[in-house]
């Protein structure tokens, strides 16, 4: 049985979140068996929620025909060890169809990703989010990013109108906006940091009242990701700084070499640790062997610090 929206809200606020990559074979078809193994492995760690078919999971390249199978596989692989939230988006009709498919597949909630190309007005965004919330009984998290940026007033209206809207995720990085939203809504929502390589922004978001964030690198260095998260929660600045300088800054330097690497390099990281997830789908390009080797060197250097507290 999926969690109730309020149960999901409480659970998501207790720990680190992550987006599993989606595995493909050499013909770029969904590879169910290794994906199932990967989600089972990630769910064996202390993740508060796994977000299947999200940005790091290449949601933007998935077909609607394969989406339900991906979500159902993630739910089955997690085996109740942690909730599974599914990505959905593009436009209102597709988001509703995918939200309903995710609910039928056993997902505990959906993350509403940005609309395609057009942002529209606040009134239009309100109607879009409300229609998705009204279409399902499971929890909904709205994602401020790209074309879909809501004001504090719009988020408040949605929270008043939609009991199953339980979360707000930010990938814009405007601290004044997220602070206003957090101050306006209080504990009505769970607040999630969602910047690319969010660990680089974690301290600022923590000061703004965001209790958690999604970690892409959890895919291939879960112990290290948890160590950093636990240090943030404990106010252990020394440990955070060591991991930032030893891993996250070098990782970001490699990530910034090629457009699309915030996804491709995560798959490269899995390849570097011997858990090859297969290629990315176009328009992304695979991480080069050199960049994977450089990342492997960073991982080897930081490994003694990767034991989760």
Buried (B, 14 or more C-beta within 10 A) or exposed (E): EBBBBEBBBBBBBEBBBBBBBBBBEEEEEBBBEBBBBBBBBBBEBBBBBBBBBBBBBBBBBBEEEBBBBBBBBBBBBBEEBBBBBBBBBBEBEBBBBBBBBBBEBBBBBBBBBBBEEEEEEBEEBBEBBBBBBEBBEBBBBBBBBBBBBBBBEBBBBBBEEBEBBBBBBBBBBEBEBBBBBBEBBEEBBBBBBBBBBBBBBBBBBBEBBBBBBBBBBBBBBBBBBBBBBBBBBEEBEEBBEBBBEBBBEBBBEBBEEBEBBBBBBBBBBBBBBEBEBBBBBEEBEBBBEEBBEBBBEBBEEBBEBBEBE
